[in-house]
Amino acid sequence: MSLLLFDAMLCALLLMLALSSMLSRQLVDAIILYIAFGLLMALAWARLAAPDLALAEAAIGAGLTGALCFTALARQGLHAAGPKLSRQQRFWPGLFVLIMLTGLLLSLLQLQVQSGPLPAAVATQLDNSGVSHPVTAVLLNFRSWDTFMELVVLLSALLGTLKVTPPLTQRGNWALSRSWSQLLAPIVIFLAGYVLWAGASQPGGAFQAGALLAAGAVVLRLNKQLNWLHWQNGWVRLLTVIGLLVFSLVAIVAWLLPVIPAKPVWLGWPPAVAGAIILLIETFASIAIGITLTLLVVAEPANHPAVITHQRTEEGAHG
């Protein structure tokens, strides 16, 4: 009964935060409410026994997306005026959301609780996937196309952001924040490595590890560290696409050199080496995801004075 009360309160808080974020008159308040919504959403996923989604929601949905929203707000001025909505303008969107959610809830309550054929199908083929965690098996073996296209979408988002990103003026950083970021950076790297390695047998994987790397890199970058981390750096650009490059290379090799005497299958890994291939792909995908998410938050355009100054400083140091 206590858990039922907790779940009811959690659902009510989610609705309140969602509506408050949508109808807030101040953009700063809306972003703060959105971050709080993301954290509670991570808790909701945890209650639904989906720790993979809970990790991703906490790291990306609340953390990096919130930082991205604050960055966008800073680019147009912290004192930018929010939309002025009358009571009637705020009432109708709220009523619409409540009606839609009520209808969705009633539809869900009428569904019969029964397991579909997919979990059983995954379980029967799990030994041939190279990993023991069903989510990783689906995303990196049975449905590799999904993960491959997610990397494509992430890279496309970064390229589009770089085209429209105006300069961001960074002010002085707090000395205590700088020292703490240096202290926490190795811990974040260690945790990201563990989450990546654990993904083969328990919740974790490339996106969770990449999100952790990005969270640490964003903090360091905002504290005026990692100054080499900008789009004009050729090595950084290589790291943003290295996940797709390794993914494509492994797929081509699997196509050209099929181990099983059958018709070659694109993105089909031989069972004998599937575990090692999945770990290889996830390692480079984690690096690419971490760099890409970091650049989405703190990227600087090519003509940004900070990038030009940094390049001249590096040239002077080497000269």
JOLIN-V228222 format. One record per residue. N is the residue number from 1. PHI is phi in radians with two decimals (none if undefined). NEAR is the number of other C-alpha atoms within 10 Angstrom. D_LAST is the distance of its C-alpha to the last C-alpha in Angstrom with 1 decimal. Layout:
<<N/PHI/NEAR/D_LAST> <N/PHI/NEAR/D_LAST>>
This chain:
<<1/none/6/71.3> <2/-1.15/7/68.4> <3/-1.17/9/65.8> <4/-1.12/9/67.6> <5/-1.12/10/67.4> <6/-1.08/11/63.7> <7/-1.12/14/63.0> <8/-1.12/12/65.0> <9/-1.13/12/63.1> <10/-1.11/17/59.8> <11/-1.10/15/60.9> <12/-1.13/12/62.1> <13/-1.15/16/58.8> <14/-1.07/20/56.8> <15/-1.12/16/59.0> <16/-1.12/14/58.8> <17/-1.18/21/55.0> <18/-1.11/19/54.7> <19/-1.15/20/57.1> <20/-1.13/17/55.6> <21/-1.18/22/52.1> <22/-1.19/17/53.4> <23/-1.80/20/55.6> <24/-1.18/18/53.4> <25/-1.44/17/53.0> <26/-1.82/15/49.6> <27/-1.12/21/46.6> <28/-1.08/20/45.2> <29/-1.09/14/48.5> <30/-1.10/21/48.7> <31/-1.19/22/45.3> <32/-1.08/17/46.4> <33/-1.14/21/49.7> <34/-1.14/24/48.0> <35/-1.11/23/45.9> <36/-1.08/21/49.1> <37/-1.08/23/50.8> <38/-1.09/25/48.2> <39/-1.16/20/48.6> <40/-1.20/21/52.4> <41/-1.14/22/52.1> <42/-1.08/24/50.2> <43/-1.12/20/53.1> <44/-1.13/20/55.5> <45/-1.10/18/53.9> <46/-1.10/15/54.2> <47/-1.16/14/57.9> <48/-1.53/11/58.3> <49/1.06/11/57.0> <50/-2.17/14/53.8> <51/-1.13/18/51.0> <52/-1.04/20/48.5> <53/-1.19/21/49.0> <54/-1.13/25/49.1> <55/-1.10/24/45.7> <56/-1.13/22/44.2> <57/-1.13/24/46.0> <58/-1.16/24/44.8> <59/-1.38/25/41.1> <60/-1.70/23/40.8> <61/-1.09/21/43.9> <62/-1.70/23/43.8> <63/-1.28/20/40.3> <64/-1.23/23/37.7> <65/-1.16/21/40.0> <66/-1.11/21/40.8> <67/-1.11/21/37.1> <68/-1.12/19/36.7> <69/-1.14/19/39.6> <70/-1.13/17/38.3> <71/-1.12/17/35.0> <72/-1.09/17/36.9> <73/-1.17/16/39.0> <74/-1.16/16/36.0> <75/-1.19/15/34.6> <76/-1.79/12/37.9> <77/1.80/11/38.4> <78/-1.12/13/40.0> <79/-1.77/11/43.0> <80/-1.13/13/43.7> <81/-1.29/11/47.5> <82/-1.41/13/49.0> <83/-1.17/11/51.9> <84/-1.66/12/55.2> <85/-1.97/12/57.8> <86/-1.37/9/61.5> <87/-1.06/9/63.8> <88/-1.17/8/65.1> <89/-1.16/11/61.7> <90/-1.46/16/60.7> <91/-1.27/12/64.0> <92/-1.17/11/64.2> <93/-1.06/14/60.8> <94/-1.11/15/61.8> <95/-1.14/12/65.2> <96/-1.09/11/63.8> <97/-1.10/14/61.5> <98/-1.11/14/64.4> <99/-1.14/12/66.7> <100/-1.13/10/64.2> <101/-1.18/13/63.5> <102/-1.12/12/67.2> <103/-1.10/12/68.0> <104/-1.14/11/65.2> <105/-1.12/11/66.5> <106/-1.11/10/70.1> <107/-1.16/10/69.0> <108/-1.18/11/67.2> <109/-1.16/10/70.3> <110/-1.51/8/72.4> <111/-1.30/8/70.3> <112/-1.49/7/71.7> <113/-1.37/8/69.7> <114/-2.70/6/69.4> <115/-1.45/8/66.7> <116/-1.45/8/65.7> <117/-1.37/8/65.3> <118/-1.14/9/61.5> <119/-1.00/10/61.2> <120/-1.17/11/63.7> <121/-1.15/10/62.0> <122/-1.14/16/58.7> <123/-1.09/14/60.4> <124/-1.24/10/62.0> <125/-1.82/13/58.8> <126/-1.12/18/56.6> <127/-1.15/12/56.9> <128/-1.61/18/55.4> <129/-1.50/25/52.4> <130/1.66/24/50.4> <131/-2.34/24/50.3> <132/-1.89/17/53.1> <133/-1.68/18/52.1> <134/-1.10/22/53.8> <135/-1.13/20/51.3> <136/-1.11/26/48.4> <137/-1.06/27/50.8> <138/-1.20/17/51.5> <139/-1.33/16/47.9> <140/-2.00/29/46.2> <141/-2.38/27/49.1> <142/-1.22/19/52.2> <143/-2.22/14/50.4> <144/-1.09/21/46.9> <145/-1.01/14/46.8> <146/-1.05/14/46.9> <147/-1.17/19/43.7> <148/-1.03/18/41.9> <149/-1.26/12/42.8> <150/-1.10/14/41.8> <151/-1.14/21/38.2> <152/-1.12/14/38.4> <153/-1.10/12/39.8> <154/-1.11/16/37.1> <155/-1.16/20/34.3> <156/-1.11/13/36.2> <157/-1.10/14/36.4> <158/-1.14/18/32.7> <159/-1.09/15/32.1> <160/-1.16/11/34.8> <161/-1.13/17/33.4> <162/-1.12/17/30.0> <163/-1.32/10/31.8> <164/-2.03/9/33.8> <165/-1.38/16/31.6> <166/-1.38/16/31.1> <167/-1.07/16/28.3> <168/-2.02/18/29.0> <169/-1.48/10/28.3> <170/-1.68/11/27.7> <171/-1.63/9/29.0> <172/-1.05/8/28.4> <173/-1.78/11/29.3> <174/-1.44/9/31.8> <175/-1.05/10/30.7> <176/-1.14/8/33.5> <177/-1.12/14/32.7> <178/-1.13/17/29.1> <179/-1.18/12/30.4> <180/-1.17/12/33.1> <181/-1.13/21/30.9> <182/-1.16/15/28.8> <183/-1.26/11/32.1> <184/-1.44/13/33.6> <185/-1.00/17/30.8> <186/-1.09/12/31.7> <187/-1.15/12/35.4> <188/-1.10/19/34.8> <189/-1.09/18/33.0> <190/-1.10/14/35.9> <191/-1.12/15/38.5> <192/-1.10/26/36.9> <193/-1.10/19/37.0> <194/-1.16/14/40.6> <195/-1.08/22/41.7> <196/-1.13/23/40.2> <197/-1.17/18/42.0> <198/-1.25/14/45.2> <199/-1.06/24/45.4> <200/-1.27/21/47.2> <201/-2.23/15/50.2> <202/-2.70/18/50.1> <203/-0.94/20/48.7> <204/2.68/24/44.9> <205/2.25/29/42.6> <206/-1.17/28/39.4> <207/-1.19/27/39.8> <208/-1.15/27/40.7> <209/-1.13/32/37.8> <210/-1.11/31/35.4> <211/-1.14/28/36.8> <212/-1.12/28/36.3> <213/-1.05/26/32.7> <214/-1.15/31/32.2> <215/-1.06/23/34.1> <216/-1.15/21/31.8> <217/-1.17/25/28.6> <218/-1.10/26/30.0> <219/-1.08/22/30.7> <220/-1.10/21/27.3> <221/-1.17/22/25.7> <222/-1.22/19/28.1> <223/-1.60/21/27.1> <224/1.07/14/23.5> <225/-1.96/15/22.5> <226/0.92/13/21.3> <227/-1.13/13/18.9> <228/-1.33/15/17.6> <229/-1.49/21/21.2> <230/-2.55/23/21.4> <231/-1.13/21/22.6> <232/-1.25/17/19.5> <233/-1.32/12/18.1> <234/-1.08/9/19.4> <235/-1.15/12/20.3> <236/-1.15/18/22.4> <237/-1.10/16/24.2> <238/-1.13/13/25.0> <239/-1.16/19/26.4> <240/-1.22/26/28.6> <241/-1.92/21/30.4> <242/-1.17/19/30.4> <243/-1.09/24/33.8> <244/-1.17/22/35.4> <245/-1.10/16/33.8> <246/-1.15/17/35.2> <247/-1.01/23/38.4> <248/-1.17/16/38.9> <249/-1.10/14/38.0> <250/-1.11/20/40.5> <251/-1.13/19/43.1> <252/-1.15/15/42.7> <253/-1.09/13/43.1> <254/-1.12/18/46.1> <255/-1.31/17/47.5> <256/-1.39/12/47.1> <257/-2.13/12/48.1> <258/-1.19/15/50.9> <259/-1.35/14/52.2> <260/-1.42/11/55.5> <261/-1.24/7/57.7> <262/-2.66/7/57.9> <263/-1.14/8/56.4> <264/-1.05/14/52.7> <265/-2.15/13/51.7> <266/-1.16/16/48.4> <267/1.11/22/46.7> <268/-1.90/21/49.5> <269/-1.63/28/48.4> <270/-1.09/18/50.6> <271/-1.00/17/52.4> <272/-1.15/13/51.4> <273/-2.12/13/47.7> <274/-1.08/19/47.7> <275/-1.08/20/46.7> <276/-1.16/14/43.5> <277/-1.15/20/42.6> <278/-1.09/23/43.2> <279/-1.10/20/41.0> <280/-1.08/15/38.2> <281/-1.12/21/38.5> <282/-1.17/26/38.7> <283/-1.10/20/35.7> <284/-1.26/22/33.3> <285/-1.15/29/35.3> <286/-1.07/27/34.8> <287/-1.10/22/31.0> <288/-1.11/28/31.3> <289/-1.13/29/33.8> <290/-1.07/27/31.8> <291/-1.14/25/28.6> <292/-1.13/28/30.8> <293/-1.11/27/32.9> <294/-1.11/26/29.9> <295/-1.19/24/28.4> <296/-1.08/25/31.9> <297/-1.58/24/32.0> <298/-2.12/21/28.5> <299/-1.14/23/26.9> <300/-2.10/22/25.0> <301/-1.11/20/25.4> <302/-1.09/16/22.7> <303/-1.65/11/22.7> <304/-1.22/14/22.7> <305/-0.99/13/20.7> <306/-1.12/18/19.7> <307/-1.19/20/18.2> <308/-1.12/13/16.2> <309/-1.08/11/15.0> <310/-1.12/14/14.0> <311/-1.14/15/12.1> <312/-1.15/12/10.2> <313/-1.15/12/9.7> <314/-1.15/12/8.4> <315/-1.15/10/5.9> <316/-1.17/9/4.9> <317/-1.19/8/5.5> <318/-1.38/7/3.8> <319/-1.42/6/0.0>>
